[in-house]
Amino acid sequence: MAQDGGKKLVEAITPMEEDFAKWYTDIVKKAELVDYSSMRGCLFIRPYAYAIWENIQKVLDAKFKETGHENVYMPLFIPESLLQKEKDHIEGFAPEVAWVTHGGGEKLEERLCVRPTSETLFCEHYSHIVHSYRDLPKLYNQWCSVVRWEKTTRPFLRSLEFLWQEGHTLHETEAEAREETTRMLNIYADFCEQVLAMPVVKGRKTEKEKFAGAVDTCSIEAMMHDGKALQSGTSHYLGDGFTHAFDIQYTGRDNTLKYPFQTSWGVTTRLIGAIIMVHGDDSGLVLPPRIAPTQLVIVPVAMHKPGVLEKANELLVRLQKTLRVKLDASDNSPGWKFAEYEMKGVPLRLEIGPRDIEQNRCVVVRRDDRQKIEVSLDELETRLPAILDDVHEALYKKALERQNAMTYACTDWDGFVRTADEKPGFIKAMWCGDQACEEKIKTDAGLTSRNIPFEQEHLSDTCICCGKPAKHMVYWGKAY
Amino acid sequence: MAQDGGKKLVEAITPMEEDFAKWYTDIVKKAELVDYSSMRGCLFIRPYAYAIWENIQKVLDAKFKETGHENVYMPLFIPESLLQKEKDHIEGFAPEVAWVTHGGGEKLEERLCVRPTSETLFCEHYSHIVHSYRDLPKLYNQWCSVVRWEKTTRPFLRSLEFLWQEGHTLHETEAEAREETTRMLNIYADFCEQVLAMPVVKGRKTEKEKFAGAVDTCSIEAMMHDGKALQSGTSHYLGDGFTHAFDIQYTGRDNTLKYPFQTSWGVTTRLIGAIIMVHGDDSGLVLPPRIAPTQLVIVPVAMHKPGVLEKANELLVRLQKTLRVKLDASDNSPGWKFAEYEMKGVPLRLEIGPRDIEQNRCVVVRRDDRQKIEVSLDELETRLPAILDDVHEALYKKALERQNAMTYACTDWDGFVRTADEKPGFIKAMWCGDQACEEKIKTDAGLTSRNIPFEQEHLSDTCICCGKPAKHMVYWGKAY
């Protein structure tokens, strides 16, 4: 490890091909995204990662509000008796909750669960405030952290505590609630594609993989660099199971008592893991421009020559009106800075030195493909946003091409098992709908169903596993 | 309870004079700020209250970032051994923490405290990342919820769980850290005065009242309608006690190892309680315009006459560019709407009916003093922001006048005790600095020291209690 201007030189990270898991943890540490705490499975989320999360929040929160949702805050603790009201829900969550048993120096009469999700709390609240069809719909969301007691953990992907948003809505009719479920899934998918430059597969989860307490769970699934799937967002149609369990009734338009229909939906800090594993490379992070905390870093070259720092500062002030810009005027060498901002995945680097100033131009270097672009200083305000859009498109295209290239269609069992064994990626194959086949696929091919995509293809008439008539085409894969 | 257009008429609330505590809880329920959960001392924070909190967050967060602070997120749980590292800190907090003892179906080897505050977590993180003077200062903040096991609770004022922000910073020198402590207290005070229209007294807490683990605690104290004090924000100079306890050392400019100096500072959802109790009246909430989720509500009169709803809608679209506006086009009567938005404390109501439209004007009614102002429809964009500024100034002035009128200066013990007994409010009196006198004042007069104001006055030479030479003038009062 060399020193440069008093700061450590960026250490090389493990190449992706050599050890993907190590590459991932190298990035989360060296790009200063997280630090490990002595609290197992919990993270110190550092400013750079939190700034990414804030940008995610900002875009999504505006979208939620645009579609009529309001933010609320529910308690962190759920009394055990409340959690137990909905049978499937408690069965699903009981094994992975944390229990508070003592408070204020005394043993509590009833144990309190640290929320793993807040359906039960929202239901208690609904039971107090929903009386008439005039009180519907309720369109709520909350930003908070939740706790799930995972045995093995990985930064952003699986942790004891994670940050998320959870939407919870209540509607007069099943149709309205189902429409909401789809609306929110589409908002997530559009966000992933248009903001994170990350293609996703939209579909419905199988019975085996759905949320504890849901009638239907829809998901978006993204393919990581190593071909594994990351479930990147879910939207649940909960039916009226919870509203029955919590006795939430309202007087309908026809003056009779009815149970409303419910949804819930969420995305988490997993999205940061997805960004790393979809776009990153062996030099570090590659951040999609629309979410990058810094979209462009100005690196002065020959900084101590007269006029250079002044010009760099002038550009900073000018460009801050259009972009999220940073100037690095520290005494580290330009080489150190180049490596540092590559590691941090800053989409564009603007180099400016004495010769550039003379010629009224600068060099803009793209992080994604390292292309160097000469730009006149007079045209920065128009050119830079256009270059950032190009970067976004290029990232999306690259990810989509990889996903397509690593998605295989199989119509016979041997081919399916062999592909699963030899080729990382997704396999599309027909399925009879029987859970036994899903389990055999898990045992024999090591794959789980990712989802039943909304865009169905007819690959064959029969189930890949048992040969009986097929009901759906399913995406199969290994998942984080 | 009468019905109007299918909705309940707003019920009257308990008058402030009759029962201040009941007046307060009536408002929090009837203005739909909170709903009580079956989890004792925890609240469902409803959309209207959460929107106030979001506005508070937005203004403060921008201010924190402007002054160089970065947001991070630390774990919810603190292992018991970590919490115990700083002796004063654990002594102060141990009686009021909640303990997680079981997770994932198993008894934990070490109990985990649900964070009551995060100094210990920040310190662990600092110990990993601070090595050189080049790594300083660290200027961090986090928005989260914390848990303190209170025996008696009141919405926003004292609850088991509350939302807050906690700033945590680390500096090379004591002077820098003390400067930061003052800077952040000033940001809080300016925020209260310029945004919440709430005068505050800035000062230093006595030894007895300071934060567990702090060298000095500074606070801002606001006077509620009933004369009681609400500590509305604190900023702590922590010295190097924690950095010694956590062995946080850095190599200084002189190449020797040193311990850095630390601060922490926070405000909470208590501020919502303060807004209610400083500005509210017997018709409900009165929201300061700069924080009100809705600054102006448009109420169409004779809504079903031709052109009225169209004009109301046109105004909505127009005014949304300048203000946070809402149009209530529901089938409730104007009278119901007037009462509803008075209860909700919306600063301005704009009434528009057929005659107004004919005359190209409308009537704007101020919530604070019920003044009716005729405004030409052509002048809304300029007049409304000016009226909102007037409302802000009037609210601040009224609160300051009340605070001044209810602040007494005492120079003899009998007068002090009699004033404490007879007059709600603050008492200014001299103090020798001895904790015994502070305790006697608590026992005999029922008052605690609020703070030692930065703006000192010399009322007399001797302590109000013991007659020995006085060191400071102190604000004394009853507190929430």
HADDOCK unambig.tbl for C-alpha pairs under 7 A between the chains (distance, minus, plus):
assign (segid A and resid 39 and name CA) (segid B and resid 78 and name CA) 6.83 0.50 0.50
assign (segid A and resid 39 and name CA) (segid B and resid 79 and name CA) 6.34 0.50 0.50
assign (segid A and resid 42 and name CA) (segid B and resid 75 and name CA) 5.69 0.50 0.50
assign (segid A and resid 43 and name CA) (segid B and resid 74 and name CA) 6.64 0.50 0.50
assign (segid A and resid 43 and name CA) (segid B and resid 75 and name CA) 6.12 0.50 0.50
assign (segid A and resid 44 and name CA) (segid B and resid 73 and name CA) 6.05 0.50 0.50
assign (segid A and resid 44 and name CA) (segid B and resid 74 and name CA) 4.84 0.50 0.50
assign (segid A and resid 44 and name CA) (segid B and resid 75 and name CA) 6.51 0.50 0.50
assign (segid A and resid 45 and name CA) (segid B and resid 72 and name CA) 5.66 0.50 0.50
assign (segid A and resid 45 and name CA) (segid B and resid 73 and name CA) 4.95 0.50 0.50
assign (segid A and resid 45 and name CA) (segid B and resid 74 and name CA) 6.31 0.50 0.50
assign (segid A and resid 46 and name CA) (segid B and resid 72 and name CA) 5.21 0.50 0.50
assign (segid A and resid 46 and name CA) (segid B and resid 73 and name CA) 6.89 0.50 0.50
assign (segid A and resid 47 and name CA) (segid B and resid 70 and name CA) 5.84 0.50 0.50
assign (segid A and resid 47 and name CA) (segid B and resid 71 and name CA) 5.61 0.50 0.50
assign (segid A and resid 47 and name CA) (segid B and resid 72 and name CA) 5.04 0.50 0.50
assign (segid A and resid 50 and name CA) (segid B and resid 71 and name CA) 6.53 0.50 0.50
assign (segid A and resid 50 and name CA) (segid B and resid 72 and name CA) 5.61 0.50 0.50
assign (segid A and resid 70 and name CA) (segid B and resid 47 and name CA) 5.83 0.50 0.50
assign (segid A and resid 71 and name CA) (segid B and resid 47 and name CA) 5.62 0.50 0.50
assign (segid A and resid 71 and name CA) (segid B and resid 50 and name CA) 6.54 0.50 0.50
assign (segid A and resid 72 and name CA) (segid B and resid 45 and name CA) 5.66 0.50 0.50
assign (segid A and resid 72 and name CA) (segid B and resid 46 and name CA) 5.21 0.50 0.50
assign (segid A and resid 72 and name CA) (segid B and resid 47 and name CA) 5.04 0.50 0.50
assign (segid A and resid 72 and name CA) (segid B and resid 50 and name CA) 5.61 0.50 0.50
assign (segid A and resid 73 and name CA) (segid B and resid 44 and name CA) 6.04 0.50 0.50
assign (segid A and resid 73 and name CA) (segid B and resid 45 and name CA) 4.95 0.50 0.50
assign (segid A and resid 73 and name CA) (segid B and resid 46 and name CA) 6.89 0.50 0.50
assign (segid A and resid 74 and name CA) (segid B and resid 43 and name CA) 6.63 0.50 0.50
assign (segid A and resid 74 and name CA) (segid B and resid 44 and name CA) 4.84 0.50 0.50
assign (segid A and resid 74 and name CA) (segid B and resid 45 and name CA) 6.32 0.50 0.50
assign (segid A and resid 75 and name CA) (segid B and resid 42 and name CA) 5.69 0.50 0.50
assign (segid A and resid 75 and name CA) (segid B and resid 43 and name CA) 6.12 0.50 0.50
assign (segid A and resid 75 and name CA) (segid B and resid 44 and name CA) 6.51 0.50 0.50
assign (segid A and resid 78 and name CA) (segid B and resid 39 and name CA) 6.85 0.50 0.50
assign (segid A and resid 79 and name CA) (segid B and resid 39 and name CA) 6.35 0.50 0.50
assign (segid A and resid 95 and name CA) (segid B and resid 104 and name CA) 5.30 0.50 0.50
assign (segid A and resid 95 and name CA) (segid B and resid 105 and name CA) 5.69 0.50 0.50
assign (segid A and resid 96 and name CA) (segid B and resid 103 and name CA) 6.89 0.50 0.50
assign (segid A and resid 96 and name CA) (segid B and resid 104 and name CA) 4.46 0.50 0.50
assign (segid A and resid 97 and name CA) (segid B and resid 103 and name CA) 5.75 0.50 0.50
assign (segid A and resid 97 and name CA) (segid B and resid 104 and name CA) 5.58 0.50 0.50
assign (segid A and resid 98 and name CA) (segid B and resid 100 and name CA) 6.66 0.50 0.50
assign (segid A and resid 98 and name CA) (segid B and resid 102 and name CA) 5.72 0.50 0.50
assign (segid A and resid 98 and name CA) (segid B and resid 103 and name CA) 4.09 0.50 0.50
assign (segid A and resid 98 and name CA) (segid B and resid 104 and name CA) 6.42 0.50 0.50
assign (segid A and resid 99 and name CA) (segid B and resid 100 and name CA) 5.42 0.50 0.50
assign (segid A and resid 99 and name CA) (segid B and resid 101 and name CA) 6.34 0.50 0.50
assign (segid A and resid 99 and name CA) (segid B and resid 102 and name CA) 5.19 0.50 0.50
assign (segid A and resid 99 and name CA) (segid B and resid 103 and name CA) 6.15 0.50 0.50
assign (segid A and resid 100 and name CA) (segid B and resid 98 and name CA) 6.66 0.50 0.50
assign (segid A and resid 100 and name CA) (segid B and resid 99 and name CA) 5.42 0.50 0.50
assign (segid A and resid 100 and name CA) (segid B and resid 100 and name CA) 4.14 0.50 0.50
assign (segid A and resid 100 and name CA) (segid B and resid 101 and name CA) 6.23 0.50 0.50
assign (segid A and resid 101 and name CA) (segid B and resid 99 and name CA) 6.35 0.50 0.50
assign (segid A and resid 101 and name CA) (segid B and resid 100 and name CA) 6.23 0.50 0.50
assign (segid A and resid 101 and name CA) (segid B and resid 101 and name CA) 6.40 0.50 0.50
assign (segid A and resid 102 and name CA) (segid B and resid 98 and name CA) 5.71 0.50 0.50
assign (segid A and resid 102 and name CA) (segid B and resid 99 and name CA) 5.19 0.50 0.50
assign (segid A and resid 103 and name CA) (segid B and resid 96 and name CA) 6.88 0.50 0.50
assign (segid A and resid 103 and name CA) (segid B and resid 97 and name CA) 5.75 0.50 0.50
assign (segid A and resid 103 and name CA) (segid B and resid 98 and name CA) 4.10 0.50 0.50
assign (segid A and resid 103 and name CA) (segid B and resid 99 and name CA) 6.15 0.50 0.50
assign (segid A and resid 103 and name CA) (segid B and resid 149 and name CA) 6.03 0.50 0.50
assign (segid A and resid 104 and name CA) (segid B and resid 95 and name CA) 5.28 0.50 0.50
assign (segid A and resid 104 and name CA) (segid B and resid 96 and name CA) 4.46 0.50 0.50
assign (segid A and resid 104 and name CA) (segid B and resid 97 and name CA) 5.59 0.50 0.50
assign (segid A and resid 104 and name CA) (segid B and resid 98 and name CA) 6.44 0.50 0.50
assign (segid A and resid 104 and name CA) (segid B and resid 149 and name CA) 5.05 0.50 0.50
assign (segid A and resid 105 and name CA) (segid B and resid 95 and name CA) 5.67 0.50 0.50
assign (segid A and resid 149 and name CA) (segid B and resid 103 and name CA) 6.03 0.50 0.50
assign (segid A and resid 149 and name CA) (segid B and resid 104 and name CA) 5.06 0.50 0.50
